[in-house]
Amino acid sequence: MSDAVTSVNQQIEEAFHFRGNVTVAVRGGEPIEGFLFNRDFQPHASLGKQGPFVELYLVDGSRKELLVSEVEGVELTGEDPAA
């Protein structure tokens, strides 16, 4: 696994444990802001997944699923309400 992939996976893991919103930099797209509530680094072809993925609740209340391969980075940008 390359250092870049390891770094993104570490950022995703940290965001998963963070209780505030995050900003996800997406390859070739606009940044996405929301609450990262799920991540799975194992491919699940039987579930129709194309690879490891993350799921977010967006600030507008909708849900978004992204493949980890689409994620360039994750920043902890929101306030942690429990801090």
C-alpha positions, 0 to 999 in steps of 0.5 A, a space after each residue: 500500500 502506498 504512503 498516499 493511500 495509507 495517509 488517506 485511510 488514516 485521515 478517514 479513520 480519524 474522521 470516523 472517530 471525530 464527532 463533528 463535520 469534516 470536509 472531504 477533498 474529492 478527485 476531480 470534484 468539489 469538496 464535500 462537507 458532512 458527518 462521516 458516519 461509516 467507513 469500510 476498507 474491505 471490498 464487498 462485491 457481494 453487496 454491490 460495492 466496487 471497493 472500500 467506501 465511506 458514507 457521510 450525512 451531508 450538511 443538507 441532511 442527505 446521505 452520500 457514499 464515496 469510494 475511498 479511491 475517490 478521496 484525496 484527503 479529509 479535514 476535520 473542519 467542524 466543531 466537535 460538540 462534545 469537546 
